[in-house]
Each structure stands twice: as C-alpha cells, then as structure tokens.
C-alpha cells in the first residue's frame, strides 16, 4: 500500500514544462491557465516554468524552436510542430501591394519590422534573407515588436515599409490586407517537443497524446497563444 501511494504521489506532481519564447509565444495568465487546464484534462498535469527561471536540467517537457540537435541529452525529441495549413515554414518579406514593388531592389534604406533580433526565424533568418540580396541593414531602421501581430500592425499603419513574417502567416494575412510577398526563404524544420528520459512510460504516452490533441477551438480559446503564431499543433 505504501509503495502504491508513493507512486501515485510522484505521478500526480505536476510536470515542469518550459518554452522557448523567441518566436513570440506569450505566457499571459489566461493563455497559461487555459493551456494547463487542457493538459490536465488530457491526463498530463503540468506547470509552465517562467522563462526567467528556466533551467533545462530541471524540465520534464520542453518546446524549442531552435534547429534540431541543440537540446541536452536527457531531453529526447518526441513531436514536431505543425504549421497553419501544414504550409512550409519560411520567412517572408511583406510589403503593401499599393507600392507596386515586387522585388527587393527598391527597399534599400527602408524601415523593417521584425519580431526580435534574438529570434532565429523572424530575426536572424529574416535579416540574412535581406543581406544575401544585397540589402544593407541599419539597426536604427529595424523595429522589434516581440510578436508577429505587432510586426504586421506596424506595416499596415505605415510605421515600417516592410515586415518579416513567416510563410504560413503571410499566406493568411496578405490577401485581406492587400500585401505582397517580395522575398521568401527556403523552408525550415523548426519547433520540437522534448521529453525527459526520466519520465515514466505512462507519463510519456499521456503527455504525447495531450500535445497531439492541441488545437485552437475558437477566438476565445487562448491556450495556443503560448506558442508561436505560426504553430497550429503537433505531429509525429
């Protein structure tokens, strides 16, 4: 009886879940609460670890948007991110269609909106796409917004001339907002869920299924807001 009780208590202790937020996920109280509630209902009770105290060594589950192969050895990849409409995950450069500009030639010296300099896709790869095309970038003309909705808002309001937006989001936003894609990168394979090797088999199976069940139900459903805006769910 004692051993069974100890086993139950160990299992019922919430797992630690950490996220890489460089691609714009937000840990608002509503998003965090809805996500943790959904996971608990799917038999994967967890607590999101605040990024200021994030230690990979202490995590049971970890979502990373970095390129594969960078996680510690005790964290093994279990699932990969699924994009909106399963479109290739690229970074694009958007511009207002009314400019009648369809190449990068005419944007030298113009203001650029990005998610952040520390983001691999929305920062580093966006700038590389431009510099590889011969565009000289000046930090004084690069505006960081911390999320892609902010970057597109700056573009629509005329605060920047171009914005770096992932392909799946650009496809959604460009028609309705009269925008054009003037450059696009190669596809990237980013976004993995890692699981600690010390978790029990039943925990791994329950949490894997819980992450596979994730999707945005409606506009009031905020549980997916903790992830990048281009992420629609998970897959094997």
Secondary structure, DSSP 8 states (H G I E B T S, - for coil): -HHHHHHHHHHHS-EEEEE--TT-----HHHHHHHHHHHHHTT--EEE--GGG--GGG-SEEEE-S-TT-S-TTEEEEEEEEEGGG--B-EEEEEEGGG---SGGGGTT--EEES-TT-IIIIIIHHHHHHHTT----GGGEEE-SSHHHHHHHHHTTS-SEEEEEHHHHHHHTTTTTEEEEEE---B---EEEEETTS-HHHHHHHHHHHHT----STT--GGGGS-TTEEEEE-
